[in-house]
């Protein structure tokens, strides 16, 4: 008989879905910057870092691709969490760290605080997935 899923796992799946949707919204924002990289407004906003302003189109396009992958992975992880899959726990922690690093990178490159929510959600996910009771739940197969 499978163990009862802790309420925190359901909450974690919801947080993961929100994080995934936020990453997908971030992707749209990054693609918009990439598409308008040559406009005066974007160039003026990025003037503090001439290298970023010069390479904005490619830089923000590729960051948008990475955010898209992260967003889709987050949605898949939410399913794995609900099913108690160990692969979801391990990958969830790795993706949470990657999402935090990318959010910091985006904040630095774009001089924008928008990714702070991504950082908070992913920090919560990383810490929660490392708790001993949660690890035991996933190791038991849910």
Beta strands, then each sheet from edge to edge (+ up, - down):
end
